[in-house]
């Protein structure tokens, strides 16, 4: 099993550009999550999904959109990137319900200039 | 409100010594807690978890203690090794969502 994978690993955007980050998991997990991690701070939840076709807002959802068209994939979109969105983005997945342990991907480092 | 915080941002220990990383949480309704290890350039990695109906859980070289009375969580690492150098996060979970603390950086001196 590959676990949780993320593409791309690095990306540089100019202000106003758009992009999509892809997360894939092969563990048949129901729940998937997108976090951002900034220096000196813990991970903050952007959006999450409790199953195929569902999405919900997390702690810091503004400026991001997500889609979960397939159970194994969770996409994070930035429609108009801003420098404040420079961060490291982590995707995670879990079985859900009482099994809350989350498995994380390797991260995507995004820089917006 | 919900919050999870750590008492110390950095911890330096001698190789072979035991390490103790502390965490305070504010939501008494939290029922599940996890410790994660994050090495430089990598995603967080699960270490150990504990449910609120327990006060201690042991793994391989790691022990988590939960004191619900004072809302305190600790991670103990026995015989700390250089490979243990990383940032350690505690997190509390409710309804499938994780709330992370800021992290403690553990540095192991040879």
Interface residues (C-beta under 8 A of the other chain):
Chain A: X4 X31 X33 X40 X41 X42 X43 X44 X45 X48 X50 X58 X90 X92 X94 X96 X97 X100 X101 X102 X103 X104 X105 X106 X107
Chain B: X4 X32 X34 X36 X41 X42 X43 X44 X45 X46 X49 X89 X91 X93 X96 X97 X98 X99 X100 X101 X102 X103
